[in-house]
């Protein structure tokens, strides 16, 4: 039974004595290397029409086949196998499906052998491609649940979260295994496939969210651009995520389930005039994760490649072609396959703050600041920063942090334009407000903009902040931290600092909470401990460009 788009399955364990020979499936496969990571394709699992049409469950019929079984007839096959360390990133099990099938059910398991201290035991993802094939970026994708589920079902009317409802057509489908950690002893796996015959049910009709909500015209809009649901590895229902976004006083949110577009078709019922829901995806590769935000509803982006495969630029172009943004995510996350290895040439923005502030965010901000310096030196495009919660489940807080974006209206395209231009700052919550401007030579520029002034003309940097009690304001240029001042006990304050375009190529601001001992911290010293408390707000820079002439 499916409620709110969420299907629960009770999965019986696969038999320990399952015999691969009984399924007619050879363990031998073909290793292919193309534009994407090497893949291993096993011999096919073939389902012929069962001779028995009484509705019982049993082994597949003979290869010669027979008449289409009666409605409700189920036929099951099981395969076991072994994968050695160093196996291809993706192992495909072809399943030859006959005509007359209305539903496919798949379950799998694998062993977790004991390993030496510090080593990793087995972990294996799963997904499926239909009769249209497994080509990189091709049309055959039908779903992915990673390692979050041990079973899935697909029929015309509904599917397990992470999978796309639709007909189970005749042809060769491919179950995709992703053994991303294989112990030195190897991995023993079992896959069970059950086909149910009958007429397809009522086709699923997606309810995509609108691309516009009731905005305030040209204004600052708050939104979390990295969120997960039960459609990948989150534990929140879409209804709960939307409710969390509203509770955080957000104007918009971006749905970014891992490696699937399956949730796109349910978001329409949770959007409203007060909340714009934007469709996207988190692309989970073996060399880092990236967020595609602002995808057209139903659009899917492939993840089956490494940095060595040179496929990332292709899919980054695909996202931009649809008006979306490419954002490397949590670049220093220590989990397996999470650290970012693709560089930033094909990124539109980069995530520098993910969830509650930790040491990896400190490193990310430092790396981003270095990229700002490179952009100034080279004259090339600069990389704006974004911050998102990456919230999966309770107690992770939706909107901690989020982006405050200056956009023409509360529309998907306008918000993407604002983020692409760096017209945004990052806040830990809606209680934090920041106004950051730079004024000189009778002109003013805001976040993400450039102020052109004579080389030595005085430039006044002004920041007004609220909502960070006893917070520390830091003003940072291409030379480093140049000014520091504390807010009052209510979290209010105005900071003004003067510089020139000859001294600063850009100015950006941070607001930090007090350190654990209550002190403000000091950014121009060295020591054994962290210099500042957690981040409360972070702006993109205002650039200063010197023009000819003197003040």
C-alpha positions as CSV (number, residue, x, y, z in Angstrom):
1,X,0.0,0.0,0.0
2,X,1.3,3.4,-0.9
3,X,0.4,6.6,1.0
4,X,1.9,10.0,0.4
5,X,4.1,8.5,-2.3
6,X,5.8,6.1,0.1
7,X,5.6,2.4,-0.4
8,X,6.7,0.0,2.4
9,X,7.7,-3.6,1.5
10,X,8.1,-6.6,3.8
11,X,11.0,-8.5,2.4
12,X,11.7,-12.1,3.3
13,X,15.4,-13.0,3.4
14,X,16.8,-14.8,0.4
15,X,17.5,-18.5,0.9
16,X,21.0,-19.3,1.9
17,X,21.2,-22.3,-0.4
18,X,20.1,-20.4,-3.6
19,X,21.8,-22.0,-6.5
20,X,22.9,-19.9,-9.5
21,X,22.8,-22.9,-11.7
22,X,19.1,-23.3,-11.0
23,X,18.4,-19.9,-12.6
24,X,20.2,-20.7,-15.8
25,X,22.4,-17.6,-15.2
26,X,26.1,-17.8,-15.8
27,X,28.4,-16.0,-13.4
28,X,30.6,-15.1,-16.3
29,X,30.2,-11.6,-17.6
30,X,31.6,-9.0,-20.0
31,X,33.6,-6.1,-18.9
32,X,33.0,-3.0,-20.9
33,X,34.9,0.3,-20.8
34,X,33.4,3.3,-22.5
35,X,33.0,7.0,-21.8
36,X,32.0,6.1,-18.3
37,X,33.4,4.0,-15.5
38,X,34.0,0.3,-16.4
39,X,30.9,-1.9,-16.1
40,X,30.5,-5.6,-15.7
41,X,27.6,-7.2,-17.5
42,X,26.6,-10.7,-16.4
43,X,24.9,-13.4,-18.3
44,X,21.1,-12.9,-18.7
45,X,18.3,-14.1,-16.4
46,X,15.6,-15.3,-18.9
47,X,11.9,-15.4,-18.0
48,X,9.7,-17.4,-20.5
49,X,6.0,-17.7,-20.3
50,X,5.2,-20.1,-17.5
51,X,3.4,-23.3,-18.5
52,X,1.4,-23.1,-15.3
53,X,-1.3,-20.4,-15.5
54,X,-3.0,-21.2,-12.2
55,X,-1.5,-18.1,-10.4
56,X,1.0,-20.0,-8.4
57,X,4.6,-18.9,-7.7
58,X,7.4,-21.0,-9.1
59,X,10.4,-21.3,-11.4
60,X,10.3,-19.8,-14.9
61,X,9.0,-22.0,-17.7
62,X,11.0,-23.5,-20.5
63,X,12.7,-21.4,-23.1
64,X,10.1,-22.5,-25.6
65,X,7.6,-20.5,-23.6
66,X,3.8,-20.9,-23.7
67,X,0.7,-18.8,-23.5
68,X,0.6,-15.7,-21.4
69,X,-0.1,-16.8,-17.8
70,X,-3.3,-15.8,-16.1
71,X,-3.6,-12.4,-14.3
72,X,-1.8,-12.5,-11.0
73,X,0.6,-15.4,-11.9
74,X,4.0,-14.8,-10.3
75,X,7.3,-16.3,-11.5
76,X,10.5,-15.9,-9.4
77,X,14.2,-16.5,-10.1
78,X,17.1,-16.1,-7.7
79,X,20.8,-15.7,-8.5
80,X,23.8,-15.8,-6.3
81,X,27.3,-14.7,-7.2
82,X,30.7,-13.5,-5.9
83,X,32.5,-10.2,-6.7
84,X,36.2,-9.8,-6.0
85,X,37.9,-6.7,-4.8
86,X,38.6,-4.4,-7.7
87,X,35.3,-5.3,-9.5
88,X,33.9,-2.7,-11.9
89,X,31.9,0.2,-10.3
90,X,28.6,-1.1,-11.8
91,X,27.6,-4.7,-12.3
92,X,24.6,-5.2,-14.6
93,X,22.3,-8.2,-14.4
94,X,20.2,-8.5,-17.6
95,X,16.7,-9.7,-17.0
96,X,14.8,-10.8,-20.2
97,X,11.2,-9.9,-19.5
98,X,8.4,-11.5,-21.7
99,X,5.2,-9.8,-22.8
100,X,2.2,-9.6,-20.4
101,X,4.1,-8.6,-17.2
102,X,2.4,-5.9,-15.1
103,X,4.9,-5.7,-12.1
104,X,8.5,-6.4,-11.4
105,X,9.7,-7.0,-7.8
106,X,13.4,-7.2,-6.9
107,X,15.2,-7.9,-3.6
108,X,18.8,-8.3,-2.9
109,X,21.3,-9.0,-0.1
110,X,25.0,-9.4,0.4
111,X,27.4,-10.6,3.1
112,X,29.3,-8.4,5.6
113,X,32.4,-10.3,6.5
114,X,34.5,-9.3,9.4
115,X,37.5,-7.2,8.4
116,X,40.7,-5.9,10.0
117,X,40.4,-2.9,12.2
118,X,40.4,0.2,10.0
119,X,39.3,-1.6,6.9
120,X,35.8,-1.5,5.3
121,X,33.4,-4.3,4.8
122,X,31.0,-4.7,1.9
123,X,28.5,-2.1,0.8
124,X,26.4,-2.3,-2.4
125,X,23.9,-0.1,-4.1
126,X,21.0,-1.1,-6.4
127,X,18.9,0.4,-9.2
128,X,17.4,-0.6,-12.5
129,X,17.2,0.3,-16.2
130,X,14.4,-0.8,-18.5
131,X,14.4,-2.2,-22.0
132,X,15.7,1.1,-23.4
133,X,19.2,0.2,-22.2
134,X,22.0,1.3,-19.8
135,X,23.7,3.9,-22.0
136,X,25.2,6.8,-20.0
137,X,22.6,9.5,-19.8
138,X,20.2,7.4,-21.9
139,X,16.4,7.0,-21.6
140,X,16.4,3.7,-19.8
141,X,16.7,4.9,-16.2
142,X,13.9,3.6,-14.0
143,X,15.2,4.1,-10.5
144,X,17.9,4.0,-7.9
145,X,17.7,3.5,-4.1
146,X,21.5,3.2,-3.4
147,X,22.0,1.1,-0.3
148,X,18.9,2.5,1.5
149,X,16.5,-0.3,0.5
150,X,16.8,-4.0,0.1
151,X,13.8,-4.3,-2.3
152,X,11.8,-2.4,-4.9
153,X,8.7,-2.8,-7.0
154,X,7.6,-1.1,-10.2
155,X,4.3,-1.2,-12.0
156,X,2.3,1.3,-14.2
157,X,0.5,2.9,-11.3
158,X,3.1,3.2,-8.6
159,X,6.7,2.3,-7.6
160,X,8.9,2.2,-4.5
161,X,10.2,5.6,-3.7
162,X,13.3,6.3,-5.9
163,X,11.8,4.4,-8.8
164,X,9.7,5.6,-11.7
165,X,6.2,4.2,-12.2
166,X,5.4,3.0,-15.6
167,X,4.8,-0.1,-17.8
168,X,6.9,-3.2,-17.4
169,X,7.6,-3.6,-21.1
170,X,8.9,-6.7,-22.9
171,X,12.6,-6.7,-23.5
172,X,15.9,-6.8,-21.6
173,X,16.0,-4.9,-18.4
174,X,19.2,-4.5,-16.3
175,X,19.4,-4.6,-12.5
176,X,22.3,-2.4,-11.6
177,X,24.5,-3.3,-8.6
178,X,26.9,-0.7,-7.3
179,X,29.5,-2.4,-5.1
180,X,31.2,0.7,-3.8
181,X,33.0,-1.1,-1.0
182,X,34.3,-4.6,-1.4
183,X,36.1,-6.4,1.5
184,X,39.3,-8.2,0.8
185,X,37.4,-11.5,1.0
186,X,35.1,-10.3,-1.8
187,X,31.3,-9.9,-1.8
188,X,28.8,-12.7,-2.0
189,X,25.4,-11.4,-3.2
190,X,21.9,-12.7,-4.0
191,X,19.3,-11.1,-6.2
192,X,15.7,-12.3,-6.4
193,X,13.4,-11.2,-9.2
194,X,9.6,-11.8,-9.3
195,X,7.5,-11.0,-12.3
196,X,3.7,-10.7,-11.9
197,X,1.6,-11.2,-15.0
198,X,-1.6,-9.3,-15.9
199,X,-2.9,-6.1,-17.5
200,X,-1.2,-2.9,-16.6
201,X,-3.0,-0.7,-14.0
202,X,-4.0,3.0,-14.4
203,X,-0.9,5.0,-15.6
204,X,0.7,7.2,-13.0
205,X,0.1,10.9,-13.6
206,X,2.9,13.1,-12.2
207,X,1.9,16.2,-10.2
208,X,4.9,18.5,-10.9
209,X,5.2,21.7,-8.9
210,X,4.7,25.1,-10.6
211,X,7.8,27.2,-11.4
212,X,6.4,30.3,-9.8
213,X,4.9,31.3,-6.4
214,X,3.5,34.5,-5.1
215,X,6.5,36.6,-4.6
216,X,7.2,40.2,-3.6
217,X,8.7,41.3,-6.9
218,X,12.4,42.2,-6.8
219,X,13.4,41.2,-3.3
220,X,15.5,38.9,-1.2
221,X,14.2,35.3,-1.0
222,X,15.2,32.6,1.4
223,X,15.7,29.0,0.3
224,X,17.4,25.7,1.1
225,X,18.8,24.1,-2.1
226,X,19.9,20.7,-0.9
227,X,17.2,18.5,0.7
228,X,16.4,14.8,0.8
229,X,13.2,12.7,1.3
230,X,12.3,9.0,1.4
231,X,12.7,9.0,-2.3
232,X,16.5,8.5,-1.7
233,X,18.1,8.0,1.7
234,X,16.1,10.5,3.7
235,X,13.5,9.6,6.3
236,X,11.2,12.5,5.8
237,X,8.1,12.3,3.6
238,X,7.8,15.0,1.0
239,X,5.0,16.5,3.1
240,X,7.3,16.7,6.1
241,X,10.1,18.4,4.1
242,X,7.6,21.0,2.7
243,X,6.3,21.5,6.3
244,X,9.9,21.9,7.5
245,X,10.6,24.5,4.9
246,X,7.6,26.5,5.9
247,X,8.5,26.2,9.6
248,X,11.9,27.6,8.7
249,X,10.3,30.6,7.0
250,X,11.7,29.8,3.6
251,X,10.3,31.1,0.4
252,X,11.6,28.3,-1.7
253,X,13.3,24.9,-1.5
254,X,15.0,22.5,-3.9
255,X,14.4,18.8,-3.9
256,X,17.7,17.0,-4.4
257,X,17.3,13.2,-3.9
258,X,20.3,11.1,-4.8
259,X,20.6,9.9,-8.4
260,X,16.8,10.0,-9.1
261,X,14.1,12.2,-10.4
262,X,11.4,10.0,-8.9
263,X,10.2,12.6,-6.3
264,X,9.5,15.3,-8.9
265,X,6.1,13.9,-9.7
266,X,4.7,14.3,-6.2
267,X,5.8,17.8,-5.2
268,X,2.9,19.6,-6.9
269,X,0.5,18.9,-4.0
270,X,2.9,20.4,-1.4
271,X,3.8,23.6,-3.2
272,X,1.7,26.7,-2.8
273,X,1.7,30.5,-3.1
274,X,3.8,30.7,0.0
275,X,6.4,28.1,-1.0
276,X,8.1,27.5,-4.4
277,X,9.3,23.9,-4.7
278,X,12.1,23.6,-7.3
279,X,13.1,20.2,-8.7
280,X,16.7,19.0,-8.7
281,X,19.0,16.0,-8.0
282,X,22.1,15.2,-6.0
283,X,24.4,13.4,-8.3
284,X,26.4,10.9,-6.3
285,X,29.6,9.8,-8.1
286,X,32.6,7.8,-6.8
287,X,34.6,11.0,-6.7
288,X,32.3,13.5,-5.1
289,X,28.7,14.7,-5.0
290,X,27.2,17.6,-6.8
291,X,23.8,19.2,-6.8
292,X,21.9,20.0,-10.0
293,X,19.4,22.6,-8.9
294,X,16.6,24.1,-11.1
295,X,16.2,21.0,-13.3
296,X,13.0,20.8,-15.3
297,X,10.6,18.4,-13.5
298,X,11.2,14.9,-14.6
299,X,14.7,15.5,-15.8
300,X,17.3,13.0,-14.6
301,X,21.1,13.4,-14.6
302,X,23.5,10.4,-14.7
303,X,26.1,9.7,-12.0
304,X,27.9,6.7,-13.3
305,X,31.4,8.1,-13.8
306,X,34.6,9.1,-12.0
307,X,36.7,12.2,-12.5
308,X,39.1,10.2,-14.7
309,X,36.3,9.5,-17.1
310,X,35.9,13.1,-18.3
311,X,32.1,12.7,-18.3
312,X,31.3,15.4,-15.7
313,X,31.6,18.3,-18.2
314,X,29.0,16.7,-20.4
315,X,26.4,16.5,-17.7
316,X,27.2,19.9,-16.3
317,X,26.4,21.3,-19.8
318,X,23.2,19.3,-19.8
319,X,22.1,21.0,-16.5
320,X,23.0,24.4,-17.8
321,X,21.1,23.7,-21.1
322,X,18.0,23.4,-19.0
323,X,18.6,26.6,-17.1
324,X,19.9,24.8,-13.9
325,X,23.0,25.3,-11.8
326,X,25.9,22.9,-11.0
327,X,27.0,23.0,-7.4
328,X,29.8,20.8,-5.9
329,X,28.5,19.7,-2.5
330,X,30.2,19.3,0.9
331,X,33.6,19.2,-0.8
332,X,35.5,18.0,2.2
333,X,33.0,15.5,3.5
334,X,35.0,12.5,4.9
335,X,32.6,9.8,3.9
336,X,33.6,7.3,1.2
337,X,33.3,8.8,-2.3
338,X,32.1,12.2,-1.0
339,X,35.2,14.4,-1.3
340,X,35.1,16.6,-4.4
341,X,37.7,15.6,-7.1
342,X,36.3,17.1,-10.3
343,X,37.7,20.7,-9.9
344,X,35.6,23.8,-10.4
345,X,35.8,24.7,-14.1
346,X,32.4,23.3,-14.8
347,X,30.7,24.5,-11.6
348,X,28.3,27.5,-11.5
349,X,28.4,27.9,-7.7
350,X,29.9,25.8,-4.9
351,X,28.5,24.7,-1.5
352,X,30.8,26.0,1.2
353,X,28.5,25.4,4.3
354,X,26.6,22.2,4.7
355,X,24.4,21.6,7.8
356,X,25.7,22.5,11.3
357,X,29.1,24.3,11.1
358,X,32.0,21.8,11.4
359,X,35.7,21.7,10.4
360,X,35.0,20.6,6.8
361,X,33.1,23.8,6.3
362,X,36.1,25.8,7.5
363,X,38.2,24.1,4.9
364,X,35.5,24.6,2.2
365,X,35.4,28.4,2.9
366,X,39.2,28.6,2.7
367,X,39.3,26.8,-0.6
368,X,36.5,29.0,-2.0
369,X,38.3,32.2,-0.8
370,X,41.4,31.0,-2.7
371,X,39.3,30.5,-5.8
372,X,38.2,34.2,-5.5
373,X,41.8,35.2,-5.5
374,X,42.5,33.2,-8.6
375,X,39.5,34.8,-10.4
376,X,40.8,38.3,-9.5
377,X,44.3,37.4,-10.8
378,X,43.2,35.7,-14.0
379,X,40.2,38.0,-14.8
380,X,38.1,34.9,-15.3
381,X,34.6,34.1,-13.9
382,X,34.4,34.0,-10.1
383,X,32.6,31.2,-8.2
384,X,29.7,32.2,-5.9
385,X,29.2,30.4,-2.6
386,X,26.0,28.7,-1.4
387,X,25.0,27.1,1.8
388,X,22.4,24.4,2.4
389,X,21.2,22.0,5.1
390,X,21.5,18.6,3.2
391,X,18.9,17.6,5.7
392,X,17.9,13.9,5.6
393,X,16.0,13.2,8.8
394,X,15.3,14.4,12.3
395,X,17.2,16.0,14.1
396,X,18.8,17.6,11.0
397,X,17.3,21.0,10.6
398,X,15.8,22.1,7.3
399,X,17.1,25.6,6.5
400,X,20.3,25.3,8.6
401,X,21.8,27.0,6.7
402,X,20.0,28.5,3.7
403,X,20.5,31.0,1.0
404,X,19.1,34.6,0.9
405,X,18.9,35.4,-2.8
406,X,18.2,38.7,-4.5
407,X,15.9,37.9,-7.5
408,X,13.4,39.6,-9.7
409,X,10.6,37.4,-8.4
410,X,9.8,34.1,-6.7
411,X,10.4,32.1,-9.9
412,X,12.7,29.2,-10.6
413,X,14.6,31.0,-13.4
414,X,14.9,34.3,-11.5
415,X,16.3,32.5,-8.4
416,X,18.8,30.5,-10.5
417,X,19.9,33.8,-12.1
418,X,20.4,35.4,-8.7
419,X,22.5,32.5,-7.4
420,X,24.5,32.3,-10.6
421,X,25.4,35.9,-10.3
422,X,26.4,35.5,-6.6
423,X,23.6,37.8,-5.5
424,X,23.1,35.9,-2.3
425,X,24.3,35.5,1.3
426,X,24.1,32.5,3.6
427,X,22.2,32.5,6.9
428,X,21.9,29.9,9.7
429,X,18.2,30.8,10.2
430,X,15.6,33.3,9.3
431,X,16.2,35.2,12.5
432,X,19.5,36.4,11.1
433,X,19.4,39.4,8.8
434,X,22.3,41.1,7.0
435,X,22.6,44.2,4.8
436,X,26.0,44.6,3.2
437,X,27.0,47.4,0.8
438,X,30.1,49.2,-0.5
439,X,30.0,52.9,-1.4
440,X,32.6,55.1,-3.1
441,X,32.8,57.9,-5.7
442,X,29.1,58.5,-5.4
443,X,28.2,54.9,-6.4
444,X,27.1,51.8,-4.4
445,X,27.4,48.1,-5.0
446,X,25.9,45.2,-3.1
447,X,26.6,41.5,-2.7
448,X,27.8,39.9,-5.9
449,X,28.3,43.2,-7.7
450,X,31.4,45.2,-8.7
451,X,32.1,48.8,-7.7
452,X,34.3,50.7,-10.1
453,X,36.1,53.6,-8.4
454,X,39.4,55.5,-8.9
455,X,42.4,53.6,-7.5
456,X,42.8,55.6,-4.2
457,X,39.2,56.9,-3.8
458,X,37.9,56.1,-0.3
459,X,35.5,53.2,-0.2
460,X,33.1,52.7,2.7
461,X,32.1,49.1,3.6
462,X,29.0,49.0,5.7
463,X,27.3,45.9,7.3
464,X,24.1,46.0,9.4
465,X,23.3,42.8,11.2
466,X,20.6,41.4,13.5
467,X,20.0,38.1,15.2
468,X,23.5,36.9,16.3
469,X,23.9,37.9,20.0
470,X,27.5,38.9,20.8
471,X,28.4,37.8,17.3
472,X,31.7,38.7,15.7
473,X,31.7,40.5,12.3
474,X,34.7,39.8,10.1
475,X,35.5,41.8,7.0
476,X,37.8,39.8,4.7
477,X,39.6,40.9,1.5
478,X,42.1,39.2,-0.8
479,X,44.7,40.0,1.9
480,X,42.8,38.2,4.6
481,X,40.8,39.5,7.6
482,X,41.2,43.3,7.7
483,X,38.6,44.3,10.3
484,X,36.7,42.8,13.2
485,X,33.9,44.1,15.5
486,X,31.4,42.5,17.9
487,X,27.6,42.9,17.8
488,X,25.8,43.7,21.0
489,X,24.0,41.2,23.4
490,X,20.8,41.5,21.3
491,X,22.7,40.6,18.2
492,X,22.4,44.0,16.6
493,X,25.1,46.2,15.2
494,X,26.4,48.4,12.3
495,X,30.0,48.0,11.1
496,X,31.7,50.6,8.9
497,X,35.2,50.2,7.5
498,X,37.1,52.2,4.9
499,X,39.4,50.9,2.2
500,X,40.4,51.6,-1.4
501,X,40.5,49.7,-4.6
502,X,44.3,49.8,-4.5
503,X,44.2,47.8,-1.2
504,X,41.2,45.4,-1.7
505,X,40.2,43.5,-4.8
506,X,37.1,42.3,-3.0
507,X,35.4,42.5,0.4
508,X,33.3,39.8,1.9
509,X,31.7,39.4,5.4
510,X,31.3,36.7,8.0
511,X,29.4,36.8,11.2
512,X,30.5,34.2,13.8
513,X,29.0,33.1,17.1
514,X,31.1,33.6,20.2
515,X,33.6,30.9,21.0
516,X,32.8,28.2,23.6
517,X,34.4,30.3,26.3
518,X,32.3,33.3,25.4
519,X,35.1,35.3,23.8
520,X,34.8,36.8,20.3
521,X,37.8,35.1,18.8
522,X,40.6,36.7,16.8
523,X,41.3,36.1,13.1
524,X,44.8,37.5,13.0
525,X,46.5,35.2,15.5
526,X,47.7,31.6,15.5
527,X,47.0,29.0,18.1
528,X,46.2,25.4,18.9
529,X,42.4,25.9,18.9
530,X,40.0,27.2,16.3
531,X,40.0,31.0,16.1
532,X,36.3,31.5,15.9
533,X,32.9,30.1,16.9
534,X,30.4,28.6,14.4
535,X,29.3,30.6,11.4
536,X,26.0,32.5,11.6
537,X,26.1,34.3,8.3
538,X,28.4,34.5,5.3
539,X,28.2,36.8,2.3
540,X,29.5,36.5,-1.3
541,X,32.0,39.3,-2.1
542,X,31.6,42.8,-3.4
543,X,34.4,43.4,-5.9
544,X,36.4,46.6,-6.2
545,X,37.8,47.5,-9.6
546,X,40.2,50.4,-9.9
547,X,39.6,52.8,-12.7
548,X,42.0,55.4,-14.1
549,X,42.4,58.6,-12.3
550,X,42.8,59.7,-8.8
551,X,40.2,60.6,-6.1
